[in-house]
């Protein structure tokens, strides 16, 4: 047999020459391969002996090599498009124990490579995995542990279901993960840096026409890499970004009763459990910070062999039945929901060994896969005013058997039944695979990313794990804390997701909560989740006690404002530095220390330097054409969040639309200006400007017009 010349595809493709004829699409056969490719970026090559190569020029000159270990028996190239975008693809076949087809797909508008392998006949799960990549051995790598809440780790062993980020000191990186079969995917790292992607050995047989896909994403910056990777997985899974105000649980302040909250398995005995929670909602509303929903933790349903709301044993047991405990809710869950007048989140565990469900529904391990159960459950919840179902214990008892069917049946039937009844999902104690699997479910909106009862010891995990969750289209949830805990409230607000507290009746801090939410309970939050800045990754990978500097932002039609939370990770004080540009805030910027009330100008390309200890918070605003940097609502953490500053522009004068709750009378805006600015209003009204000529900071009071908005200008 004559040796076949290699096929090459590239990103982006401008012209392919086949036998001297320009070729811009369609298929070129292996017998007439492209003799030249005018392209830059990524080049994929498959040779006749089964070896393959990925070469990149951006963000660096890297080469990934591998081999299927057998000669290629057929090969072709094609162009097309899928949900990720337009692509060029090389397809080839080879035979080991069975005939296999494989492909390498390179996208034109995003630096993503998709590998796919299909066995044409049923076969034992053996043989060379595809891809197996001898990858560039960069200085550092990050992955997520196969443990509760998928905690991050730097330079450790790689869990089989975790994505793997590899990066250098300049934050150039590449990320490899499964693109499907997430529960049983097996990504390994061995030798110098050999990455192998296949299916875990616990799956002994692969059925005919079984396909497994793997994705490689390149990025110029850690956050850029995660964002492009997550966007590709979401597109492949059919998921679209979830708005940060998608429903009441994301849009408004919540009250939680989970572990660490005041009323976790405890209530005011004079009121009963239902009466206690009704009193909570009335108290918050009376103090001007109404809650928008209630979370009912595992106490709300009977558990264990005792078939009681308190359950039995150390962990109280699994679900006996998933219905409201009659001694707590004698009139049922729906009646309670109508009593409080708020949507509910309901918690769920696994199925107890004594549960009658075990004789009624198909199960896998201690979870139910049967669609009849999920249809019945979600119908009950929806009819009882539940808007979000929280599946907990996903890394412990609430796990299916790991085969090719049960994990998909468990999470898939849950998600599909919930979607049919308008119920959204939250994962808790998730493993890496279930977070990745969430890219297939539009109604998975939030994921818990830190241990029970949010506090200082959980900040690191919360922030690093927020990076993976948010990339995958899941708003990270910090878990419950008390409203008196200012830093916890700042972090939760800046997550862009849920904000929920668990204070005792009468113990809430209305002053703190008013910095997070409007008077109608709507959270004023950033557009994107708070995550570590790029510079933090190599610093922490090299020195585990390096300080944390995390950022989020709000976009107003291309005008970006940033928010930075920083703290020492050495239990003392540390120097920190960041550039406004690292947040996407271009040009000259004003960095305002929220807690001290002081700030400074940072020139374009410059850095802001400070010393931090237990937690410092900064608002970063661009200095526009007007010379003014609007810092937004002086009383809000995310002071330029779109729920307060709905529109913002600067064309030589700052123009802002300020949004109010129906019962809000005024808002104080503040900012930096080189001299006293003039304030005018075309809707609503503005007061006189107060200006400090030493600090160059100004304040101005704004009152709404008839539609609860004010439209103002500063010049």
Helices and strands as residue ranges (DSSP letters): E 7-18, E 21-23, E 27-29, G 30-32, E 36-46, E 51-56, E 62-67, E 74-81, E 86-95, E 99-107, E 112-119, E 123-124, E 132-134, E 140-144, G 148-150, E 152-154, E 164-167, E 172-178, E 185-190, E 194-199, E 205-206, E 210-220, H 222-237, H 248-251, E 254-255, H 272-286, E 293-296, G 298-300, E 301-303, E 319-324, H 333-340, E 343-348, G 356-359, E 363-364, E 367-368, H 371-383, E 386-391, H 406-420, E 424-427, H 432-437, G 438-440, E 444-448, G 456-458, H 459-471, E 475-477, H 486-494, E 500-501, H 510-513, E 531-532, H 534-542, E 548-556, E 559-567, E 574-578, G 580-583, E 589-593, E 599-602, E 608-612, E 616-622, E 629-633, E 645-650, E 654-659, E 667-672, E 679-683, E 685-686, E 690-692, E 697-703, E 709-714
